[in-house]
Structures are given as structure tokens and as C-alpha cells.
Amino acid sequence: MSRLSSLIEEAYTVSADGFIEVVENVIRLQRTAVENGRIGDVVVEGDLITIPKRGELVVVGDLHGDLQSLLYIIEDGFSFKEDVKLVFLGDYGDRGVHSVEVYYVVLKLKEKYPEQVFLLRGNHEGPPDLLASPHDLPLMIYKRFSRRGEEVYAAVRRLFDVFHVAAIVEGSYVLLHGGAPSTLTSLQELSQASRLHPSKSILEEVLWNDPVDGVTGSYPSPRGAGRLFGSDITSKLLGLAGAKTLIRGHEPCPEGVEVRHEGKVLTLFSRKGPPYMNLRAAYLKLNLDTEPLNAYELANRTTRF
């Protein structure tokens, strides 16, 4: 599509001022949504958004600077119609040579379609005490924008703090980056995850947790942050949200998709190729007017490429 081609050209040629402008515009959009308590038909309560169960939903997992996969998903899956929501699960940059361009395209989509495009926070967009390593985004920004690199990166860091932490599709799905927080007692705590950090581990666990089959409770993660959690933790989150399935990213999958916890957790990974072992990437496209699906059913609906 011509508008997408134009957007890609902008991504490769945008100046430091142009990049900072779109970052600041999205920051304002995010803050205004929180102040107003909604954007379009989506309810916004602090870090948590609630999406009505109607229309179409497109879900994108980790991109990590994979511009080619992002363009494929947009061309193939996002129709730009008013009844379509596009949700990104975080981890837009790092470990991919086109991290700057991926950020620009995603942010321009949010700027142009603010009531349809929603940006969740991943562990690569974490607060300073939880930032993933290696974090090579600043190096890519400095390489691209030279002496303006520090200024651009500072703007991007401000952006991290206004990304949504989690999304709920009414009566259907919970969407977040990492996993179900083991200590969560209410949705209000989820909506206040950033404000409660670091006194409570909710933000850390949402960004860093991984599901493990065959266990109950939670355990320290080999990642050095977050927890490994069992099916009972997933069930508790889904019960609080009144949802059927947890949709998350965070973990590379050989086929771009993986099912855990007896069909209660779907993992999506939308980047393919090195440094990860996944041979294919995946995204999810759903009709929300139908009954919610479990993770096995969702996996069969994913587009893998």
C-alpha cells in the first residue's frame, strides 16, 4: 500500500527532530488517555486498558528491530478499519538492526490511529532498575542520529514510562508482555503497577515472568528478574480479569507460537531469525464477536510466516 511505503521511507530518513516529535506526540496521547479515562471505546485506568468485546483484534509479539516482520504483519493483518484494534505486546527494539525504524513505524501508527493502536510495555522498555541486557537501542540511536543521539534516546526513555502495562478484552483475554504476577490480589494493583514499583513486584513480574508447565506457585527465574509461574497463578489472574486465556510474548518460539498451562497461556513471538532460534514468526488475528478461545484454539488461528 502506498501509505505504508511512504511510512517506511520516512522511517529511514527521519531527522532527530522528526523522531523526537513523534515520540512526544505519542507521550501526550498516552497521558491524555489516562487523564480522560478512555481513548475511543477503550477504557484506560492507569497502566491497564480494557478493550470492548467487539470487532477485530490483531496481536503482535516481540519485534526486536525486525522491520520486515512488522511490515508483513501490517500489510497482511491490519486493515485500518475503525472496528480493528492492533495491540503490540512490547519489546520493539534491541537485538535488531532496524530498531530505530521499528520504533518510528509503530509510533506513527499510534499517532495516526490513536483509538486503534495500543502499545504495551515489554521488559526491554522497563524502568532503569529492570532494563534488559544487552540493551543496544542507545547504540543504534547514536549511530543513526550522531550528536543528537543522546537527546533522542532520552525522549525514548520517557516514552517507556507511558506504555500500557496490560490489556483486558472484556470477558475474553488478558494481554501482557511477560506473565501473570504471583502476588496480584486485584485488577487495581495491576492498573497501578508502575506507581507501586519497586515496593511491589507486579511490574517486574508482568514484564519478566515466564510460565512453566507441571508446577504450582512461583519460583526465581534464571533471567535474573521476574518469576517462573505455574498454572494456578495463571488461573488466578484470569479469574480476577474474568477472562479465558492469557496472551503474552517474551519467549522465542521455534514456530512463533507456543501453548502452556493446559491451554490457558498462548505465547506469541513476531520476530524471526538470529540471534533467536525461531524459524518462523507469528501474529494473531481474532474476531471478538465470537466466543473466547483457549490457547490451543488461538494457536490454530495464528498466522505464521
C-alpha positions in Angstrom: 0.0 0.0 0.0 1.3 3.4 -0.9 0.9 4.9 2.6 2.9 2.1 4.1 5.7 2.6 1.5 5.7 6.3 2.4 5.9 5.5 6.1 8.9 3.2 5.5 10.7 5.9 3.5 10.1 8.3 6.4 11.5 5.7 8.9 14.8 5.5 7.0 15.1 9.3 6.5 13.5 11.0 9.6 15.6 13.6 11.3 16.3 13.7 15.0 13.7 16.5 15.4 11.1 14.4 13.4 11.8 11.4 15.6 11.5 13.3 18.8 8.3 15.0 17.6 6.5 11.7 17.1 7.8 10.3 20.4 6.5 13.4 22.2 3.1 13.2 20.4 2.6 9.6 21.5 3.6 10.5 25.1 0.9 13.2 25.0 -1.6 10.8 23.6 -0.9 8.2 26.3 -1.1 10.8 29.1 -4.3 12.3 27.8 -5.9 8.8 27.6 -5.0 8.2 31.3 -6.3 11.6 32.3 -9.6 11.1 30.4 -10.0 7.5 31.5 -10.5 6.4 27.9 -9.5 6.7 24.3 -12.2 5.9 21.8 -14.2 2.9 23.1 -11.2 1.6 25.2 -11.3 2.3 29.0 -7.9 3.4 30.4 -7.3 3.0 34.2 -3.7 3.8 35.0 -1.5 1.1 33.4 -4.4 -1.1 32.4 -6.7 -0.8 29.4 -10.0 -2.6 28.8 -11.0 -3.3 25.2 -14.6 -4.0 24.4 -15.5 -7.4 23.0 -16.4 -6.4 19.5 -14.8 -6.0 16.1 -11.4 -7.5 15.3 -8.2 -7.8 17.3 -4.7 -8.1 15.9 -2.0 -9.0 18.4 1.8 -8.6 17.7 4.5 -10.2 19.9 8.1 -9.2 20.3 9.7 -7.5 17.2 13.2 -6.7 18.5 14.0 -4.5 15.5 12.7 -6.9 12.8 11.2 -4.3 10.4 10.5 -6.9 7.7 8.2 -8.9 10.0 6.5 -5.7 11.2 5.8 -4.7 7.6 4.5 -8.1 6.7 2.0 -8.1 9.7 0.8 -4.6 8.8 0.2 -5.4 5.2 -1.3 -8.8 5.9 -3.3 -8.3 9.1 -4.2 -4.7 9.8 -6.9 -3.3 7.6 -7.0 0.2 9.1 -10.8 -0.1 9.6 -12.4 1.5 12.6 -13.5 -1.7 14.2 -10.0 -3.2 14.2 -7.7 -2.9 17.3 -3.9 -3.5 16.9 -2.1 -4.4 20.2 1.7 -4.7 20.5 3.0 -6.8 23.4 6.2 -4.9 23.8 9.9 -5.4 23.0 10.0 -3.2 19.9 13.8 -2.7 19.8 17.1 -4.2 20.9 18.9 -7.0 19.2 17.7 -6.0 15.7 19.5 -3.7 13.3 16.3 -1.8 12.4 15.2 -1.0 16.0 15.0 2.8 15.3 12.9 2.2 12.2 10.6 -0.2 14.0 10.0 2.3 16.8 9.3 5.0 14.2 6.7 2.9 12.3 4.9 1.7 15.4 4.8 5.2 16.9 3.5 6.7 13.6 0.8 4.1 13.6 -0.2 5.1 17.1 -0.1 8.8 16.2 -2.3 8.3 13.1 -4.7 5.7 14.6 -4.7 6.5 18.3 -8.1 4.8 19.0 -7.0 1.6 17.2 -3.3 1.0 18.0 -2.2 0.2 21.6 1.4 -0.2 22.9 2.2 -2.4 25.8 5.4 -2.3 27.8 8.0 -5.1 27.5 11.0 -5.9 29.6 13.1 -4.1 27.0 11.1 -1.0 27.9 11.5 -1.4 31.6 12.4 1.1 34.3 16.2 1.8 34.9 16.4 -0.9 37.6 14.8 -3.5 35.4 16.1 -2.8 32.0 17.0 -5.9 29.9 20.7 -6.5 29.0 22.1 -6.3 26.4 20.3 -3.0 25.7 21.7 -1.9 22.4 19.0 0.5 21.4 21.0 3.6 22.5 23.9 2.5 20.4 21.6 2.2 17.3 20.1 5.6 18.1 23.6 7.2 18.5 24.7 5.6 15.2 21.7 6.9 13.4 21.4 10.4 14.9 25.1 11.1 15.8 25.4 14.1 18.1 21.6 14.2 18.7 21.6 10.6 19.8 21.6 11.3 23.5 18.6 13.7 23.1 16.6 11.2 21.0 17.3 8.3 23.5 16.2 10.5 26.4 12.9 11.0 24.7 12.5 7.3 24.1 13.2 6.6 27.7 10.3 9.0 28.7 8.2 7.0 26.2 8.8 3.7 28.1 7.1 5.1 31.2 3.8 5.8 29.4 3.3 2.5 27.7 0.4 0.5 29.0 1.3 -2.5 31.2 -1.6 -4.8 30.4 -4.8 -5.1 28.4 -8.0 -7.0 29.1 -10.5 -7.9 26.3 -13.8 -8.0 28.2 -14.7 -11.5 29.2 -12.1 -13.0 26.9 -8.4 -12.4 27.1 -5.6 -10.8 29.2 -2.7 -9.4 27.1 0.7 -8.5 28.6 4.4 -9.0 27.8 5.8 -11.5 30.3 3.4 -13.2 32.6 0.9 -13.4 35.5 2.2 -11.7 38.6 2.3 -14.2 41.5 1.4 -11.6 44.2 -1.5 -9.9 42.4 -4.7 -9.6 44.5 -6.8 -7.2 42.4 -7.0 -5.5 39.0 -6.5 -2.2 40.8 -3.0 -3.3 41.7 -2.4 -4.2 38.0 -3.6 -0.7 37.0 -1.1 0.8 39.5 1.8 -1.5 38.6 4.2 1.3 37.7 3.3 3.5 40.6 3.7 0.6 43.1 7.2 -0.3 41.7 9.6 -1.2 43.3 7.8 -1.7 46.6 5.6 -4.4 44.9 6.9 -6.8 42.3 3.8 -6.6 40.0 5.5 -4.5 37.2 8.7 -6.6 37.4 6.7 -9.9 37.1 4.4 -8.6 34.3 7.4 -7.7 32.3 9.7 -10.6 33.1 7.7 -13.7 34.2 7.6 -17.0 32.2 5.0 -19.8 32.5 6.2 -23.3 33.4 4.1 -26.5 33.0 3.7 -29.0 35.8 4.4 -26.7 38.7 2.3 -24.7 41.2 3.2 -21.4 42.7 6.2 -19.4 41.5 10.0 -19.7 41.7 13.0 -17.4 41.0 13.7 -17.0 37.3 17.1 -17.8 35.6 16.6 -14.5 33.8 17.7 -12.7 37.0 14.4 -10.8 37.2 10.8 -11.9 37.4 9.5 -15.4 38.4 8.7 -18.7 36.8 5.0 -19.4 37.5 2.6 -22.3 37.4 -0.9 -22.8 36.1 -2.5 -21.8 39.4 -1.0 -18.3 39.1 -2.4 -18.0 35.6 -5.9 -19.2 36.8 -5.9 -16.6 39.5 -5.1 -13.7 37.0 -7.7 -15.0 34.6 -10.3 -15.2 37.4 -9.6 -11.6 38.5 -10.0 -10.4 34.9 -13.0 -12.6 34.1 -11.0 -13.9 31.1 -10.4 -17.3 29.4 -6.8 -17.0 28.1 -3.6 -15.2 28.7 -1.8 -13.9 25.6 1.8 -12.9 26.1 5.2 -12.6 24.3 8.7 -12.5 25.9 9.9 -16.0 24.9 11.2 -17.0 21.5 9.3 -20.0 20.0 10.6 -22.1 17.1 7.3 -21.7 15.3 6.5 -18.3 16.6 3.8 -19.6 18.9 3.6 -21.9 22.0 0.8 -23.1 24.3 1.3 -23.5 28.1 -0.8 -24.3 31.2 -3.2 -26.7 29.6 -4.4 -24.2 27.1 -4.6 -21.1 29.4 -1.4 -19.4 28.0 -0.5 -18.5 24.4 3.0 -17.1 23.7 3.5 -15.1 20.5 6.8 -14.1 19.1 6.8 -11.9 16.0 10.5 -11.7 15.2 12.3 -14.4 13.4 15.9 -15.3 12.7 19.2 -14.8 14.7 20.0 -14.2 17.5 17.0 -16.3 18.3 16.3 -20.0 17.3 12.8 -19.4 16.0 12.5 -20.2 12.3 9.1 -18.6 11.9 7.3 -15.6 13.4 3.6 -15.3 14.2 0.8 -12.9 14.8 -2.8 -13.3 15.9 -5.9 -12.0 14.3 -9.3 -12.6 16.1 -12.9 -11.8 15.6 -14.0 -10.6 19.1 -17.7 -11.1 18.3 -17.3 -14.8 18.8 -16.9 -16.9 22.0 -13.4 -16.6 23.5 -10.9 -19.3 22.6 -8.4 -21.3 24.6 -4.7 -21.2 23.7 -4.8 -24.3 21.6 -7.6 -22.8 19.5 -5.8 -19.5 19.3 -2.6 -21.2 18.2 -4.5 -22.7 15.3 -5.7 -19.2 14.3 -2.3 -17.6 14.3 -0.6 -16.5 11.0 2.9 -18.0 10.9 5.4 -16.7 8.3 
